[in-house]
Every structure is written in structure tokens, then in C-alpha cells.
């Protein structure tokens, strides 16, 4: 039986080996990740029920650089900030805040971001972040799952046809570009670093 080997994600190069310093560094990285997510959410093009932003790109980059545990922890911290009423989401505060916003039209996408981070982080932990084709395939799978979750939740609110029209179709090309960009950037960073024994 084959055993999946775990490799170290990109962020591991900046982490102390153990102790309180490692934990503090991870906490600072998670907070920095939530700031990046907030900035990427606010860089948006208004479309309707769901707007276009750079958030998908930010989630992909965070997950591939941080790995599964820290990537998912960062997304959960971001969700917790939003649930507490901080204006971190795309449409906050103008479209509501806190849990009320999170169960609105973008709720499925928000939950999908956490799953997206888990899929891409899992792949990064296995060294896929060093290979553009492998990383692209993991990111594409994560993108499809996130979009499916967003579509399903939005369909409950506005119906399947409108959900497809407003919640999926306008994002297909842009999100494919973001996946390709993220899948190219992270391996490119790895290629610039000195080889480790």
C-alpha cells in the first residue's frame, strides 16, 4: 500500500522550527492572509447578486503557499472576522454584516472558499505546488467545487436558472485565468529558490 508523502509548503521556509515563535509567526501569517483576502474582496466589479473580485486568486495563492492546515485556518479566521461583523467581505457593510451577510447570496461561495483552501493546501503539502500542471489540476478541481457550492446556495435563493446566469457564467473565463495565474506563480517562486537537500 502506497503512503502519501507530505512535503513542506512554501511558507515553511519562513517558519521557525518549533515553539512559541513558530505559533506567533503562524498567527501573524494568518492575520496577514485575512488582510489580503479583505483587500482582494474589495477590489470588485459590481454585477448583481454576486460580484467579480480578486478573492479567488487570493484564496488560491494563500492555500498553495500556506498548505492545508495554515491555509484553512486562515480562511476560518477570515470567516470568523466576518461573522463578528468586521467589514471583510465583498459587500460589507453596504449589503449587511455578520452572519446575516454570510447567509445571503454569496454564502455558498464563502463556504466554498474554505473547501477550496483545503483542496489546494492538501495538494501543496504533497509537493504539487512545485509543478504547474499538477497545481493547475488541483486548483481547477477546487474552483469547480467552490463554484458548485456557490451555485447550489444561490439557486436556493433565486432559482437554478438565475443562479447559473448570474452566479456562474460571468465568472468562468476570469476564474480560469486566475487559476492559471496562481498555478504559474507559486511554482515560479519555488524555481527561484535554492534547491534543498
Short mmCIF file of the C-alpha atoms (twelve columns), coordinates in Angstrom:
data_MODEL
# 
_entry.id   MODEL 
# 
loop_
_atom_site.group_PDB 
_atom_site.id 
_atom_site.type_symbol 
_atom_site.label_atom_id 
_atom_site.label_alt_id 
_atom_site.label_comp_id 
_atom_site.label_asym_id 
_atom_site.label_seq_id 
_atom_site.Cartn_x 
_atom_site.Cartn_y 
_atom_site.Cartn_z 
_atom_site.pdbx_PDB_model_num 
ATOM 1   C CA . UNK A 1   0.000   0.000  0.000   1 
ATOM 2   C CA . UNK A 2   1.392   3.374  -1.039  1 
ATOM 3   C CA . UNK A 3   1.722   6.064  1.600   1 
ATOM 4   C CA . UNK A 4   1.217   9.700  0.570   1 
ATOM 5   C CA . UNK A 5   4.277   11.706 1.458   1 
ATOM 6   C CA . UNK A 6   3.855   15.117 2.988   1 
ATOM 7   C CA . UNK A 7   6.161   17.866 1.787   1 
ATOM 8   C CA . UNK A 8   6.547   21.328 3.203   1 
ATOM 9   C CA . UNK A 9   4.591   24.211 1.653   1 
ATOM 10  C CA . UNK A 10  6.294   27.426 0.590   1 
ATOM 11  C CA . UNK A 11  5.567   29.244 3.866   1 
ATOM 12  C CA . UNK A 12  7.549   26.614 5.787   1 
ATOM 13  C CA . UNK A 13  10.724  28.342 4.610   1 
ATOM 14  C CA . UNK A 14  9.818   31.349 6.780   1 
ATOM 15  C CA . UNK A 15  8.611   29.448 9.860   1 
ATOM 16  C CA . UNK A 16  10.754  28.753 12.912  1 
ATOM 17  C CA . UNK A 17  11.046  25.009 13.573  1 
ATOM 18  C CA . UNK A 18  9.058   24.906 16.837  1 
ATOM 19  C CA . UNK A 19  7.919   26.662 19.964  1 
ATOM 20  C CA . UNK A 20  6.066   29.875 20.710  1 
ATOM 21  C CA . UNK A 21  7.885   31.743 17.957  1 
ATOM 22  C CA . UNK A 22  6.527   29.322 15.356  1 
ATOM 23  C CA . UNK A 23  2.982   29.725 16.680  1 
ATOM 24  C CA . UNK A 24  3.292   33.523 16.752  1 
ATOM 25  C CA . UNK A 25  4.617   33.533 13.174  1 
ATOM 26  C CA . UNK A 26  1.737   31.342 12.017  1 
ATOM 27  C CA . UNK A 27  -0.747  33.671 13.725  1 
ATOM 28  C CA . UNK A 28  0.809   36.711 12.034  1 
ATOM 29  C CA . UNK A 29  0.716   34.936 8.659   1 
ATOM 30  C CA . UNK A 30  -2.963  34.038 9.168   1 
ATOM 31  C CA . UNK A 31  -3.799  37.659 10.039  1 
ATOM 32  C CA . UNK A 32  -1.832  38.869 7.001   1 
ATOM 33  C CA . UNK A 33  -3.783  36.341 4.921   1 
ATOM 34  C CA . UNK A 34  -7.108  37.729 6.152   1 
ATOM 35  C CA . UNK A 35  -5.946  41.236 5.248   1 
ATOM 36  C CA . UNK A 36  -5.092  40.033 1.740   1 
ATOM 37  C CA . UNK A 37  -8.497  38.353 1.482   1 
ATOM 38  C CA . UNK A 38  -10.225 41.569 2.589   1 
ATOM 39  C CA . UNK A 39  -8.318  43.705 0.079   1 
ATOM 40  C CA . UNK A 40  -8.995  41.203 -2.708  1 
ATOM 41  C CA . UNK A 41  -12.718 41.180 -1.826  1 
ATOM 42  C CA . UNK A 42  -12.926 44.959 -2.033  1 
ATOM 43  C CA . UNK A 43  -11.278 45.019 -5.496  1 
ATOM 44  C CA . UNK A 44  -14.526 44.218 -7.283  1 
ATOM 45  C CA . UNK A 45  -16.664 44.746 -10.358 1 
ATOM 46  C CA . UNK A 46  -20.356 45.044 -9.467  1 
ATOM 47  C CA . UNK A 47  -22.569 42.626 -11.430 1 
ATOM 48  C CA . UNK A 48  -25.623 41.831 -9.313  1 
ATOM 49  C CA . UNK A 49  -26.222 39.089 -6.758  1 
ATOM 50  C CA . UNK A 50  -22.530 38.095 -6.908  1 
ATOM 51  C CA . UNK A 51  -19.743 40.490 -7.956  1 
ATOM 52  C CA . UNK A 52  -16.386 39.747 -9.568  1 
ATOM 53  C CA . UNK A 53  -13.331 40.243 -7.337  1 
ATOM 54  C CA . UNK A 54  -9.744  39.066 -6.909  1 
ATOM 55  C CA . UNK A 55  -10.724 36.906 -3.946  1 
ATOM 56  C CA . UNK A 56  -10.487 33.577 -5.755  1 
ATOM 57  C CA . UNK A 57  -6.907  34.395 -6.724  1 
ATOM 58  C CA . UNK A 58  -6.090  35.324 -3.117  1 
ATOM 59  C CA . UNK A 59  -7.567  32.064 -1.768  1 
ATOM 60  C CA . UNK A 60  -5.589  30.003 -4.300  1 
ATOM 61  C CA . UNK A 61  -2.319  31.775 -3.511  1 
ATOM 62  C CA . UNK A 62  -2.797  31.597 0.263   1 
ATOM 63  C CA . UNK A 63  -3.692  27.900 0.185   1 
ATOM 64  C CA . UNK A 64  -0.823  26.930 -2.109  1 
ATOM 65  C CA . UNK A 65  1.723   28.950 -0.118  1 
ATOM 66  C CA . UNK A 66  0.420   28.085 3.381   1 
ATOM 67  C CA . UNK A 67  -0.548  24.433 2.926   1 
ATOM 68  C CA . UNK A 68  -3.626  22.653 4.271   1 
ATOM 69  C CA . UNK A 69  -3.586  23.490 7.984   1 
ATOM 70  C CA . UNK A 70  -2.492  27.120 7.923   1 
ATOM 71  C CA . UNK A 71  -4.439  27.790 4.719   1 
ATOM 72  C CA . UNK A 72  -7.715  26.504 6.138   1 
ATOM 73  C CA . UNK A 73  -7.020  28.191 9.499   1 
ATOM 74  C CA . UNK A 74  -6.541  31.492 7.657   1 
ATOM 75  C CA . UNK A 75  -9.852  31.103 5.821   1 
ATOM 76  C CA . UNK A 76  -11.643 30.156 9.045   1 
ATOM 77  C CA . UNK A 77  -10.170 33.208 10.781  1 
ATOM 78  C CA . UNK A 78  -11.404 35.341 7.879   1 
ATOM 79  C CA . UNK A 79  -14.909 33.823 8.210   1 
ATOM 80  C CA . UNK A 80  -14.832 34.430 11.972  1 
ATOM 81  C CA . UNK A 81  -13.899 38.078 11.409  1 
ATOM 82  C CA . UNK A 82  -16.835 38.411 9.027   1 
ATOM 83  C CA . UNK A 83  -19.233 36.622 11.385  1 
ATOM 84  C CA . UNK A 84  -18.244 39.052 14.169  1 
ATOM 85  C CA . UNK A 85  -19.300 41.959 11.967  1 
ATOM 86  C CA . UNK A 86  -15.978 43.207 10.636  1 
ATOM 87  C CA . UNK A 87  -16.451 44.557 7.070   1 
ATOM 88  C CA . UNK A 88  -14.136 41.997 5.458   1 
ATOM 89  C CA . UNK A 89  -16.469 40.600 2.812   1 
ATOM 90  C CA . UNK A 90  -17.079 41.881 -0.684  1 
ATOM 91  C CA . UNK A 91  -20.428 43.534 0.015   1 
ATOM 92  C CA . UNK A 92  -19.935 44.603 3.631   1 
ATOM 93  C CA . UNK A 93  -21.047 46.867 5.139   1 
ATOM 94  C CA . UNK A 94  -23.296 48.160 2.308   1 
ATOM 95  C CA . UNK A 95  -25.162 44.827 1.876   1 
ATOM 96  C CA . UNK A 96  -25.164 43.843 5.545   1 
ATOM 97  C CA . UNK A 97  -22.673 42.472 8.042   1 
ATOM 98  C CA . UNK A 98  -22.008 39.409 10.129  1 
ATOM 99  C CA . UNK A 99  -23.971 36.187 9.890   1 
ATOM 100 C CA . UNK A 100 -26.843 37.918 8.073   1 
ATOM 101 C CA . UNK A 101 -24.483 38.707 5.194   1 
ATOM 102 C CA . UNK A 102 -22.927 35.241 5.287   1 
ATOM 103 C CA . UNK A 103 -26.261 33.518 4.624   1 
ATOM 104 C CA . UNK A 104 -27.013 35.878 1.735   1 
ATOM 105 C CA . UNK A 105 -26.326 35.343 -1.987  1 
ATOM 106 C CA . UNK A 106 -22.574 34.860 -1.542  1 
ATOM 107 C CA . UNK A 107 -22.855 32.385 1.349   1 
ATOM 108 C CA . UNK A 108 -22.164 29.297 -0.755  1 
ATOM 109 C CA . UNK A 109 -19.076 30.879 -2.271  1 
ATOM 110 C CA . UNK A 110 -17.765 31.852 1.164   1 
ATOM 111 C CA . UNK A 111 -18.132 28.272 2.406   1 
ATOM 112 C CA . UNK A 112 -16.613 27.126 -0.879  1 
ATOM 113 C CA . UNK A 113 -13.515 29.229 -0.227  1 
ATOM 114 C CA . UNK A 114 -12.756 27.122 2.858   1 
ATOM 115 C CA . UNK A 115 -13.130 23.892 0.869   1 
ATOM 116 C CA . UNK A 116 -11.043 25.421 -1.944  1 
ATOM 117 C CA . UNK A 117 -8.266  26.202 0.551   1 
ATOM 118 C CA . UNK A 118 -8.402  22.622 1.864   1 
ATOM 119 C CA . UNK A 119 -8.072  21.065 -1.602  1 
ATOM 120 C CA . UNK A 120 -5.254  23.330 -2.769  1 
ATOM 121 C CA . UNK A 121 -3.497  23.219 0.606   1 
ATOM 122 C CA . UNK A 122 -3.633  19.404 0.559   1 
ATOM 123 C CA . UNK A 123 -2.034  19.435 -2.891  1 
ATOM 124 C CA . UNK A 124 0.666   21.892 -1.767  1 
ATOM 125 C CA . UNK A 125 1.504   19.666 1.207   1 
ATOM 126 C CA . UNK A 126 2.236   16.887 -1.280  1 
ATOM 127 C CA . UNK A 127 4.583   18.945 -3.423  1 
ATOM 128 C CA . UNK A 128 2.115   19.740 -6.215  1 
ATOM 129 C CA . UNK A 129 2.895   23.427 -5.673  1 
ATOM 130 C CA . UNK A 130 6.233   22.826 -7.406  1 
ATOM 131 C CA . UNK A 131 4.635   21.584 -10.650 1 
ATOM 132 C CA . UNK A 132 2.385   23.943 -12.696 1 
ATOM 133 C CA . UNK A 133 0.309   21.162 -14.312 1 
ATOM 134 C CA . UNK A 134 -0.341  19.299 -11.051 1 
ATOM 135 C CA . UNK A 135 -1.093  22.536 -9.221  1 
ATOM 136 C CA . UNK A 136 -3.400  23.705 -12.016 1 
ATOM 137 C CA . UNK A 137 -5.365  20.454 -11.829 1 
ATOM 138 C CA . UNK A 138 -5.787  20.763 -8.034  1 
ATOM 139 C CA . UNK A 139 -6.761  24.428 -8.325  1 
ATOM 140 C CA . UNK A 140 -9.226  23.700 -11.123 1 
ATOM 141 C CA . UNK A 141 -10.850 20.947 -9.044  1 
ATOM 142 C CA . UNK A 142 -11.037 23.342 -6.077  1 
ATOM 143 C CA . UNK A 143 -12.532 26.053 -8.301  1 
ATOM 144 C CA . UNK A 144 -15.216 23.678 -9.602  1 
ATOM 145 C CA . UNK A 145 -16.160 22.588 -6.073  1 
ATOM 146 C CA . UNK A 146 -16.313 26.209 -4.856  1 
ATOM 147 C CA . UNK A 147 -18.449 27.273 -7.821  1 
ATOM 148 C CA . UNK A 148 -20.767 24.289 -7.331  1 
ATOM 149 C CA . UNK A 149 -21.272 25.233 -3.682  1 
ATOM 150 C CA . UNK A 150 -21.903 28.861 -4.609  1 
ATOM 151 C CA . UNK A 151 -24.317 27.868 -7.373  1 
ATOM 152 C CA . UNK A 152 -26.243 25.461 -5.134  1 
ATOM 153 C CA . UNK A 153 -26.726 28.024 -2.352  1 
ATOM 154 C CA . UNK A 154 -27.646 30.829 -4.760  1 
ATOM 155 C CA . UNK A 155 -30.101 28.500 -6.545  1 
ATOM 156 C CA . UNK A 156 -31.954 28.041 -3.241  1 
ATOM 157 C CA . UNK A 157 -32.348 31.817 -3.040  1 
ATOM 158 C CA . UNK A 158 -33.066 32.855 -6.644  1 
ATOM 159 C CA . UNK A 159 -33.596 29.635 -8.602  1 
ATOM 160 C CA . UNK A 160 -31.250 27.464 -10.657 1 
ATOM 161 C CA . UNK A 161 -31.578 29.340 -13.954 1 
ATOM 162 C CA . UNK A 162 -30.781 32.761 -12.489 1 
ATOM 163 C CA . UNK A 163 -28.087 31.237 -10.294 1 
ATOM 164 C CA . UNK A 164 -26.381 29.820 -13.393 1 
ATOM 165 C CA . UNK A 165 -26.833 33.071 -15.314 1 
ATOM 166 C CA . UNK A 166 -25.631 35.438 -12.568 1 
ATOM 167 C CA . UNK A 167 -23.580 33.195 -10.277 1 
ATOM 168 C CA . UNK A 168 -21.554 31.010 -12.649 1 
ATOM 169 C CA . UNK A 169 -21.402 32.147 -16.295 1 
ATOM 170 C CA . UNK A 170 -19.876 35.617 -15.689 1 
ATOM 171 C CA . UNK A 171 -17.024 34.037 -13.680 1 
ATOM 172 C CA . UNK A 172 -15.921 31.158 -15.911 1 
ATOM 173 C CA . UNK A 173 -13.300 32.913 -18.045 1 
ATOM 174 C CA . UNK A 174 -11.986 35.185 -15.283 1 
ATOM 175 C CA . UNK A 175 -11.647 32.357 -12.789 1 
ATOM 176 C CA . UNK A 176 -9.854  30.149 -15.306 1 
ATOM 177 C CA . UNK A 177 -7.369  32.986 -15.814 1 
ATOM 178 C CA . UNK A 178 -6.924  33.310 -12.030 1 
ATOM 179 C CA . UNK A 179 -6.361  29.552 -11.688 1 
ATOM 180 C CA . UNK A 180 -3.776  29.599 -14.498 1 
ATOM 181 C CA . UNK A 181 -2.042  32.636 -12.983 1 
ATOM 182 C CA . UNK A 182 -1.877  31.161 -9.471  1 
ATOM 183 C CA . UNK A 183 -0.755  27.769 -10.821 1 
ATOM 184 C CA . UNK A 184 2.103   29.523 -12.612 1 
ATOM 185 C CA . UNK A 185 3.178   31.922 -9.858  1 
ATOM 186 C CA . UNK A 186 3.768   29.505 -6.994  1 
ATOM 187 C CA . UNK A 187 5.962   27.019 -8.953  1 
ATOM 188 C CA . UNK A 188 7.829   30.017 -10.382 1 
ATOM 189 C CA . UNK A 189 8.661   31.165 -6.840  1 
ATOM 190 C CA . UNK A 190 9.858   27.637 -5.976  1 
ATOM 191 C CA . UNK A 191 12.082  27.589 -9.076  1 
ATOM 192 C CA . UNK A 192 13.830  30.783 -7.915  1 
ATOM 193 C CA . UNK A 193 14.717  29.321 -4.533  1 
ATOM 194 C CA . UNK A 194 17.901  27.319 -3.946  1 
ATOM 195 C CA . UNK A 195 17.387  23.563 -4.056  1 
ATOM 196 C CA . UNK A 196 17.118  21.933 -0.643  1 
ATOM 197 C CA . UNK A 197 18.795  18.569 0.042   1 
# 
